[in-house]
């Protein structure tokens, strides 16, 4: 039985969702035992609570300070990046004794890191315990921050060739990069038609549907967008999916649909993929996972309020490709939606671009690559043992 350990850190939903997609992909093989763990569950409570609150406060409450930190710590020299990340890992290791125990007890045939914290800690765990476990890193940002790079990585799975080009320019080894896209749930591989999912969720068949994924957005800014859409659009259904945004539905409570525009307000749901398929247009932040899911379903998107740093870069890449547009002014969302819904040819072009860049099989391709490498390594080791056995036999005969 081949054992795979997938590690992520619960700093945003994206890393968890990518890890879940990989878990699902590896689990397709009955000969594989796969385990998925949040590295922060194996840290001290002090470290875990501090890092989660720091990330939340900086990214949501002080985005400009987050950008300054993100850009200020992004090192362009490869050796400096590797050494800096190793130094950070040595400090963090003091808080992660349980993670070392997990690796030793589970004894995986390969480790897959889907976030920077476990990505840099594993090199120390292996060094201390004299382990030689293949270690793979799945990068979930189109323009990878230098904190993703570490010693002893067997391969990096990256969103696009652009990701590889940037890292190669910094001095990274091109042979380490596999362009697979960001892993998304396997459900997205299954064909779905817009008509069938609209029928399933009682959505209008012949009316444009616009979905706002508001889980990571400022509630008051979502209200501004929705209010504008209600007044501008001549015929549409607006769906607001609040997700884990606990204040959003409350802020939208007094907004009502009009004769021309229907409004549906949703909390936490388990059919995000259905909504993506059902929609003519998605309004969202630029998280690596949600945008990858939207691209994989070929749905055009409008990106608003990306977190400074990696999400801004994700938004730029999607906009340049032509699969979506990015708006800085919330007040421009309404006019943009109105324009795009009237220009069906433009929407069709955006769908075609999304189809070219979307990677619905990313998780399966990553799992297949890693499992094939494990098999190849096993065959090589068996061959080496056989050669040594023959040589020893020949030596005995001569003696």
C-alpha positions, 0 to 999 in steps of 0.5 A: 500500500502506497502512503501519501501525506498531504499537508496544508495550512488553514490560512484561507480556504484556498489551500484546504480546497486544493488539498481536498482535491488532491485527496480525492484524486489520490483516493481514486487508486485503491492501492493508495492510503492518503492522509490530509492534515492541517499543519497548524493542528500540529503546532503549539496553540500560541503559534497557531492562534498568532499566525491565523489572527495575524493573517486575518487582520492583515489581509482583511483589515490592513491590506496595504500593510499586508501588501508591504509585507508580501512584496518586501519579503519576496526575494528575487535571488534564489540562494537568498530565498532558499536560505531565508526560508530555511532560517524561518523554518528553523525558528518555526520548528520550535513550535511544530514538534507534533508535525515531526511525530506525524511524519515518523509515525505515518511513514509516507512514501511521498509528502505533498505540501499545499502551503508554504509553512509545511513546505519549508518545515519538511526539509528540517524534519527529514534532515533531523531524522535522516529521512529521504521521503520525496517531497512535492509542493503544489503552488496555488498562486500564479506568480509564486512568492519566494517563500514557496521555494525550499531545499529538497523539493522533488517537483513543484506543480504550478498554475501556468507557464508564466509561473515557471518563467518567473521562477526560472528568471530567479535562478530556479531549476526548470526541470523541477516545474510541472505545469498542471494548473491549481488542483480543483475538485474532481466534480468539475470534470463531470459534464454539466449543462447550464439548463440542467443545473438551473432546473435543479436549483429552480433558476430561470432558464431564459434569464441571465444569471449573475452570481456574486461570491461574497464570502471574502468581500466587504459586506458593505461593498457587496451591498453597493454592487447588488443595489446598483445591479438591481437598479441598472439591469433590465432583466436578470437574476442576481445570486449572492452566495455569502459563504462564511461571511457572517455579516453579509446576509444581514447587510443585504436583508432590506434589499428586495428584488424588482419587477425586472431583476430577481434576487436570491441570497444564499448562506453557506452552500455545497453546490458552488460548482453548480452555481458556476455552471448556471451563471452567465457571469461571476463576480468574485475576488481573485483567490487562486482556487475559486478563479481556477474553478471558474476557469475550469468551467469556462465561465466569464468573471469580474474580479473585485477587491483582490487581496494585495499581493498574490490575488492582485497578480492572479487578477492581472493574469486572468485579465491579460488572458481575456477570461475576465475583467478587473474593476477597482471601483465598485461603482463600475460593477453595475455598468460592466455587468450591464454591458457584458450581458448585452454583448453576448459575443464578448461573453462567448470570447471570454468563455473560449479563453477560459476553456483554453487556460482552465485545468479541470484535471489538475488534481488527477495529473498531479496524483498520477505524476507522483504515483508514477515517480514512486513506482519508478523509484521502487523499480530502480531500487529493486533493480539495484538490489538485483544487480548487487545480488548478482555481483555478490554471487559472482564474487562468491563463485570466484572465491 
